[in-house]
Amino acid sequence: MSRLLHRDTVPPVPAAELTARSADGSRIHVELHGPEDAPAVVLAHGWTCNTRFWDAQIRDLAADHRVIAYDQRGHGLTPEPGPGGYSTNALADDLEAVLAATLTPGRRAVLAGHSMGGMTVMAAAARPGLREHAAAVLLCSTGSTRLAAEARVLPLRAGALRTRITTAVLGAKAPLGPVNPVSRKILKYATMGAGSAPDRVDACARIVHACPRRARVEWGHVLAELDLAAGVRELRVPTAVIAGTDDRLTPPVHARAIAAALPVGLGLTELAGMGHMTPVEAPEAVTAKIRDLVTRYVATGTAAERKAATAEKEDVA
């Protein structure tokens, strides 16, 4: 039975909520789930989503993990920022603020980012806050550069025309409108695999359509110009990558490039038939990968973790 049916249609109740203050004064809404002293996991959602995107992971992990989920600026319960508040630097600032507000000095966690959430981790790769608190990272369905050029949402041959139209779509100001059979069909085509269950499509549609228009448009402009290739090379903690083979928004070419460039890569898992919304489409696979990373890198150090620390020291030297 789908994880999003019956009791799973009710959002998990956080053990606590707080507001983190970012570098520019922006207020970031944060939810805390599970035992305070349990191994920690930090979840960063993607473009047009919110903390509800991680409901399946929160329900499973909160039984024996401290799960920290937050709304990216302009999404969910986090207010839209002021002028100049949309940038990859702002994403990194926000993540650092969340880590500082929820983890004591030296406490380490697994960071999982989906789509723009993964880009957030890459943007913050060289930040002191990430290097202090990240034990390991999971990047889900994300890319570091050339998003408009590689996207396959439009049924056109790759080239300048498709890139220009895709860029325009990312920044389109038209309202998404209500969730209905037509909008669900469009969202499924663009973001999910053909075999995705109707209730999971509906869950994603309701999340995406709830995103404020200005935030969707402003972040769309940022994504169209994204270049975080340097951030991938700075991500000096053990990092695993997950991607859906049928992802049209960030096709597997992105995941393969990231996995190949990571200093301490743990390999790429390609989920057959899955689209862009992997934490919702394949929640068991994503949750299992997070659990594995916690077991390997939060509770006890490993050779890979020591290698990461050595690489960082050599880089500083």
N, C-alpha and C positions, 0 to 999 in steps of 0.2 A: 504494500500500500504506500502511496506517495507520502513523503514526510511533510508535505504542505497541506494535508487534509485533516479534518476534524480538529483535534486540539492544536495542531500546528498552524491553524489559521489565526490563532491568538498569539500576538507577539510575546516573546519571552519577557518576563518581568525582571528588570535589573535589580541587583542587590543594592545598588546605589547609582546616583547620577551626579555629575559635577560639570563645571565649566572651566575649560582651560583657556588661558589668555595667550594669544599668539604675539609675535614680535610687533605687529602693527596695532595691537590692541583688540583685534577681532576675538569674539567669544566663540569657542568651539565646544559644541555639546558632546559629552562623553557619557557612555553607559558602562557600568561595571557589573559583571555577572560572575557568579560562582564564589568559592571560598577565597578570602583575601590572601591567605598564605599558600595557595596552590600555585603550581607552575603557571607562568603568565603567557598569554597570547594576545597580540594586538591586531585588530582587523581594520583595514582601510578599504572602503568601498570605492566603486568607480563612478564615472561620469553619469549623471542623472539618477543616481541611486541614493540609498541612505542605509542606516544601520539595519533596517529590516531585510536587506539583501542577504545578510548573514544569519538569518533566523535558524536555519538548519544546523549550521556550525555551532551557534550559541547554545542551542538546546542540547546538543551532544556533548560539547566540550565543558560546559559550565558545571557539570556534575563533579568534575575533578580538576578543573583548571580555573584560573582567574582570567576571565575573558574581558578584554577591553575593546569596545567598539565605539567609533566616533563618526559624527556626520561631517563630511567635508564642507568647507565654507560655501554657503549658498544652497546647501542641500539639507533636507530633513529639518531638524530643530536648530541647526547652526545658521545664524543670519547671513544675508548677503553682505559682502564687504563693501567698503567705500571705493572711490575712484582709485584705480591702480592696484586693486586688491586681488586681481586674477593673474596668477603667474605660477611657474613651477617653483620659484623661490618661496612664494606664499605657501604652497603645498608642503614644502620642506619645513618651513617655520611652524606650521600647524602641527605636523607630526612630532617635531621636537617638543612643542608645548604640551602635547598629549603625553608623551613619554615622561617628561619632567613632572607632570601633575599626577601621574598614576603609578610610577615606579620609583622606589627609593633609590638613592645613589648606589650604583653598582649592580642593582637587580637587573637581570637579563630576561629577555622574552623572545618568543618566536613572533616575527612580524609577517603577516600575510596581507598582500595587496592584490586586489582585482582591478584590471584595466587601469583607470586613472589612479587607483590606489597603489598599484605596482609602480606606476610612474612616480608617485609620491615618494616611495621608498628609494627609487633610483635618484630622484632629485636630492634626497637627503643623504645619499650614500657617504659623502665625505664630512657630514656634520658631526660634531662631537657628541651630541645627544644620541644619534643612532649608533655610533661606534661604542658608546658606553653601554647601551641597553639592548642591542640586537645580538642575540645568540645565534640565530639563523633566520632565514627569510624564505618565504614562498611567494613566487610571482605567478599570478593566475591570469591567463588570457590578456596579455599586455604587450606593449611595444615601446621602443625607445626613440624611434625616429621614422620619418617617411610614412606616417600613418595614412595621409590622404592618398599618397601614391600607391600604396600596397592594398588598401581596402578594396574588397570585392563585392560591396553591397550593390553597386550599380552594374547591370549586365552589359558592360562595355569592355572593349579591348583595352588593356593597360596602355597608358600613355598620357600625354598632356591634357587631352580633353577630359578623360575620366578623372584625372587629378583635380582639375579646375572645378568640375561639377561636384565632386566629393567634398572639396573645401567649402564650396557654397552651401552644401547640405549641412555640414558640421556647424556652420554659423547661421543657419536659417532661423529667422525670427518668427516664422509662422507658428501659431499655437498647436500643440499636439491634439487638443480636443479631448472629448470623453473616451473612456475605455469602452469599446464596443467590438462586435465581431470583425469589422474591417480593420480597426486599429490594432487589434490583437494579431490579426493575420500579417499585417505589415511588420509589426515588432518581431514576430516569430521569424519571418523571412530574414530580417536584417540582423538579428542578434542570437538566434537559437537554432539548434539542429532540427531537422525535419521530423524526427521522432520524439520531440519534447512533448511531455504530457500536457493536456489542456490546462490543468490546474497550475502547473508551473509557468506556463505562458501567461496565464491570467495574473499570477503573483508578480511576475516581472513587469507586466504592462501597468499594473496599479502603482508600482514603485516608480517607474520611469515617468508616467504621466503626472505624478505628484510633484515632480521637480519644477521649481519656479522657472519661468521662461528666461528671465535675464541670466540666471546662473547657467542654464543649459547653453545659451548663446555665447556668453563670455568664455566659458570653459571650452566650448567648441572651437572658438578662435585660437585658444592656447594650444589645443591638441593639433590643430591643422599645421601649426608652426613648430611642433615639438622636436627637440633634439637633445636627447639625454644619453647619447652614446658614451660620453665621458663618465656619466654617472654609473653606467654598468661596470666600467673598468675600476671604479672606486668602491664598488660594493664588496668589501673584503671580509665578508662573513659567509659561512656555508649557505648556499642558495640553491633551492630547487625551483624548477619551472614546470608549469602545467599549461596545456593548451588544448583546445578542441580542434579536431581535424577539419571541421566544417565551419570554423569561425570566419565570418565575412568581414567583420570590423577590424580585427587584428589577426590576420591569417597566420598559420604556423611558421611562415618565413620569419616573422618577428621573434617568436619563441626560440627558434633554432639559432638565430643570430645572437640573441642574448645568452643562451646557454653556452655557446662557443666562446663568448667574450668574458664570461665571469671569471674572476680570479680564483674563486673557490667554488666551482660549480658542482652540483650534486646530480646533474643530469636533467633531461627533459622527459616528461610523461605526456604523451599525446593520447587524448581520449577520443576514441573512434566515434564518429557521428555526432559529437557534441559541438555546439556553437560557441558564442562568446560568453554566455552567462554560466560558466562552468560551476561556480559554487551552488547555483540553484539547479542546473541541469544534472549535475553529477555530484550531489552533496556528499555522498559516502566516500567517494574518491578524494575529494578535497579535504574533508575532515580527517580521513586516514593519513593523508600526507602531513597535515599539521600535527597530528598526534605523534607520528614518527619523528618529526623534527624536534618536538618537545622532548621525547624520550632520549634522543641522541645528543641533544645539545644544551638543554636547559638543566636537566638533572645532573649530568656528568659531562665533563669535557672530553673531547676526542682528538684524535690525530688531526682531523680536518680543521677543527677549531684552533688547535695550536698552530697549524699551518697558516691559518688566516691571520692570527696575531703576529706571527713571524713576518708575513708579507707586509703587514701594516708598518712594523718597525723598520723593515728594510726600505720601505717607501719613504718614511720620514727621514731616515739616515741619508 
